[in-house]
Amino acid sequence: MSIFNAIILGAVQGLTEFLPVSSSGHLVLLQKVFGISEPALFFDTMVHMGTLAAVLTVLRREIWAILRRFVQPLTAYLVIATVPAVIFALALKKNIEAAFESGGFLGFAFLITATLIITAEFLSRRAKMTEFRKAESMNWLDAVIIGIMQAIAITPGISRSGATISGALSRKLDRSFAARFSFLLSIPAILGAVALQTKDLLKGADSHTVVGAGAVIAGTLTAAVVGFFAVRFMLKIISEKSLWGFAVYTGVLGIMIIIDQYVTHFIEWAL
């Protein structure tokens, strides 16, 4: 893998990990369009570490507050919301891997992301300002619903941040808190992905693939820097503006992919 390819993959990972457009979907699409083979496992692990560093840096005050008083409702809600994704990932591991390899469901998955965002924005905009709920009013049912949304987003093309933020907005949680909870929830999600990849690395699953140190460093740093600005951008956007633009983008992208899969065939898909 060249340093240029590593920077592209790192930038895509850092940007789309936190924007509601699906990082996994864009990486699958990028690999299909440019003929980039799936990155080596070690490289992928390090790029995820870069995005983890980004969210830890931006939300350092919230994370420190949790660590100082670990036994609190917010901690419990993060655990509850993480459980569905863990169950889905373990139960459907082979199906998820097949979806990543083929990309056959990618177009429809992007349309699902668009639908989730549109539905959440519609419900959120219909609510009166007095109906929005602050962090203190969050309950276990909110956490379960957000967790189920995150579990659904394991499929490439369905945005994790888009699904979890949409789940929070549909429960009329405050927009700013919805974004922050979603990004806090990304921490165990990223750690879980890194843990699974590390397990495969220890088994020698990456032994046949060699990626230069320069490419690994370039990809990791790019993911961290781009991810840092992506988190800050999303926190500002969701508080002050709507997510309609992301819905339009993922909807159009999904339609274009479906048209290519079944009509034009510019890209080779394993349908």
C-alpha positions in Angstrom: 0.0 0.0 0.0 1.4 3.4 -1.0 1.5 6.3 1.4 -1.0 8.1 -0.9 -3.5 5.3 -0.6 -3.0 5.2 3.2 -3.7 8.9 3.5 -6.9 8.5 1.4 -8.1 5.6 3.5 -7.2 7.4 6.7 -9.0 10.6 5.6 -12.1 8.7 4.6 -12.1 6.7 7.9 -11.6 9.8 10.0 -14.2 11.9 8.2 -17.0 9.3 7.8 -16.6 7.6 11.2 -18.4 10.6 12.8 -20.4 12.1 10.0 -23.8 10.4 9.5 -22.7 8.9 6.1 -21.2 5.5 7.1 -17.4 5.0 7.3 -17.6 1.3 6.5 -19.9 2.0 3.5 -17.5 4.6 2.0 -14.5 2.4 2.5 -16.2 -0.5 0.7 -17.2 1.9 -2.1 -13.7 3.4 -2.3 -12.2 -0.1 -2.6 -14.6 -1.0 -5.4 -14.2 2.3 -7.3 -10.4 2.5 -7.2 -9.6 -1.1 -7.0 -7.9 -0.8 -3.7 -7.7 -4.2 -2.0 -8.9 -4.5 1.6 -6.2 -2.9 3.8 -4.0 -5.1 5.9 -5.5 -5.8 9.3 -2.7 -4.1 11.3 -3.2 -0.9 9.2 -7.0 -1.0 9.7 -6.5 -1.4 13.5 -4.2 1.6 13.6 -6.5 3.7 11.6 -9.3 2.9 14.1 -6.9 3.9 16.9 -6.5 7.2 15.1 -10.3 7.9 15.1 -10.4 6.8 18.8 -7.7 9.3 19.6 -9.8 12.0 17.9 -13.0 11.4 19.9 -11.0 11.0 23.2 -9.4 14.4 22.6 -12.6 16.3 21.7 -14.7 14.7 24.5 -12.0 14.7 27.1 -14.0 16.7 29.6 -17.0 14.3 29.4 -14.8 11.2 29.5 -12.9 12.6 32.6 -16.2 13.3 34.3 -17.3 9.7 33.7 -14.0 8.3 35.0 -14.1 10.5 38.1 -17.6 9.2 39.0 -17.9 5.9 37.1 -21.0 4.7 38.9 -23.6 7.0 37.5 -26.7 6.7 35.1 -24.7 7.8 32.0 -22.2 5.0 32.4 -25.1 2.5 32.7 -26.8 3.8 29.6 -23.6 3.6 27.6 -23.2 -0.1 28.7 -26.9 -0.8 27.9 -26.6 0.8 24.5 -23.4 -1.1 23.7 -24.9 -4.6 24.4 -27.1 -5.0 21.2 -24.2 -4.2 18.9 -22.0 -6.8 20.7 -24.8 -9.4 20.3 -25.3 -8.6 16.6 -21.6 -8.6 15.9 -21.0 -12.0 17.4 -24.2 -13.7 16.1 -23.9 -12.3 12.5 -20.1 -12.2 12.1 -20.1 -14.3 8.9 -23.0 -12.3 7.3 -21.3 -9.0 8.1 -18.0 -10.2 6.6 -19.9 -11.3 3.5 -21.6 -7.9 3.2 -18.2 -6.2 3.4 -16.7 -8.4 0.7 -19.6 -8.2 -1.8 -20.9 -4.7 -1.3 -24.2 -6.0 -2.8 -26.4 -4.4 -0.2 -24.5 -1.2 -0.1 -26.9 1.0 -2.1 -29.9 -0.1 -0.1 -28.0 0.4 3.1 -27.2 4.1 2.2 -30.9 4.5 1.5 -31.7 3.2 5.0 -29.3 5.8 6.4 -31.1 8.5 4.5 -34.5 7.2 5.7 -33.4 7.1 9.3 -32.1 10.7 9.2 -35.2 12.0 7.5 -37.5 10.2 10.0 -35.6 11.5 13.0 -35.4 15.1 11.7 -39.2 15.0 10.9 -40.0 13.8 14.4 -37.5 16.2 16.0 -38.8 19.2 14.1 -42.4 18.4 15.0 -41.6 18.5 18.7 -41.9 21.7 20.6 -38.9 23.2 22.3 -40.4 22.4 25.7 -40.6 18.8 24.7 -36.9 18.2 24.2 -35.4 16.2 27.0 -32.0 17.0 28.6 -29.4 14.4 29.6 -30.9 14.1 33.1 -34.2 12.8 31.8 -32.6 9.9 29.8 -33.8 6.5 30.7 -33.0 2.8 30.1 -35.6 2.6 27.2 -33.8 5.4 25.4 -30.5 3.5 25.8 -32.0 0.3 24.4 -33.4 2.0 21.4 -30.2 3.8 20.6 -28.3 0.5 21.1 -30.5 -1.3 18.7 -30.0 1.5 16.1 -26.2 1.1 16.6 -26.5 -2.7 16.2 -28.3 -2.2 12.9 -25.5 0.1 11.7 -23.0 -2.8 11.8 -24.0 -3.3 8.1 -21.8 -1.4 5.8 -23.6 1.6 4.4 -25.8 2.2 7.5 -24.1 5.0 9.4 -23.4 4.3 13.1 -23.5 7.9 14.1 -26.5 8.6 11.9 -28.4 5.7 13.3 -27.6 6.4 17.0 -28.2 10.2 16.6 -31.5 9.4 14.8 -32.5 7.1 17.6 -31.8 9.7 20.2 -33.7 12.4 18.2 -36.7 10.1 17.8 -36.8 9.9 21.6 -36.9 13.8 21.7 -33.5 14.0 23.4 -31.7 17.3 23.2 -29.8 17.6 19.9 -26.5 18.5 21.5 -26.7 15.7 24.0 -27.8 13.2 21.2 -24.6 13.9 19.3 -22.3 13.7 22.4 -23.9 10.5 23.6 -23.5 9.0 20.1 -19.8 9.9 20.1 -19.2 8.6 23.6 -20.9 5.4 22.4 -18.4 5.2 19.6 -15.6 4.7 22.1 -16.6 1.1 23.2 -17.6 0.4 19.5 -14.1 1.3 18.2 -12.4 -0.5 21.1 -14.5 -3.6 20.3 -13.4 -3.5 16.7 -9.8 -3.0 17.7 -10.1 -5.9 20.2 -11.4 -8.3 17.5 -8.8 -7.2 15.0 -6.0 -7.6 17.6 -7.3 -11.2 18.3 -7.0 -12.0 14.6 -3.6 -10.4 14.5 -2.4 -12.6 17.3 -3.6 -15.6 15.3 -1.4 -14.5 12.4 -4.3 -13.5 10.2 -2.3 -10.6 8.8 1.0 -12.4 8.3 0.7 -12.6 4.5 0.2 -8.8 4.1 2.9 -6.3 4.5 2.3 -2.5 4.9 5.2 -0.2 5.3 5.7 1.8 8.5 5.3 5.1 6.6 1.9 4.1 5.2 0.7 3.0 8.7 1.9 6.2 10.3 0.4 8.4 7.5 -3.0 6.7 7.6 -3.2 6.8 11.4 -2.3 10.4 11.7 -4.6 11.4 8.9 -7.5 9.5 10.5 -6.8 11.2 13.9 -6.6 14.8 12.5 -9.5 14.5 10.1 -11.6 12.7 12.8 -10.8 15.5 15.3 -12.3 18.1 13.0 -15.2 15.8 12.0 -16.3 15.4 15.6 -16.1 19.1 16.3 -18.0 19.9 13.1 -20.8 17.4 13.9 -21.2 18.8 17.4 -21.7 22.3 16.0 -23.9 21.2 13.0 -26.4 19.2 15.0 -26.8 21.9 17.6 -27.4 24.7 15.1 -28.6 23.1 11.9 -30.5 20.0 10.6 -29.1 16.8 9.1 -31.2 17.1 5.9 -28.0 17.5 3.8 -26.6 14.2 4.9 -29.9 12.5 4.2 -29.9 13.9 0.6 -26.2 12.9 0.1 -26.7 9.3 1.3 -30.0 9.0 -0.5 -28.5 10.1 -3.9 -25.4 8.0 -3.3 -27.5 4.9 -2.6 -29.6 5.4 -5.7 -26.5 5.8 -7.9 -25.0 2.6 -6.5 -28.2 0.6 -7.1 -28.4 2.0 -10.7 -24.8 0.9 -11.3 -25.3 -2.5 -9.7 -28.3 -3.4 -11.8 -28.0 -1.2 -14.9 -24.8 0.5 -15.9 -22.2 -1.9 -14.3 -19.3 0.6 -14.2 -18.1 -1.0 -11.0 -17.6 -4.7 -10.5 -20.1 -5.9 -7.7 -20.4 -9.3 -6.2 -24.2 -9.6 -6.3 
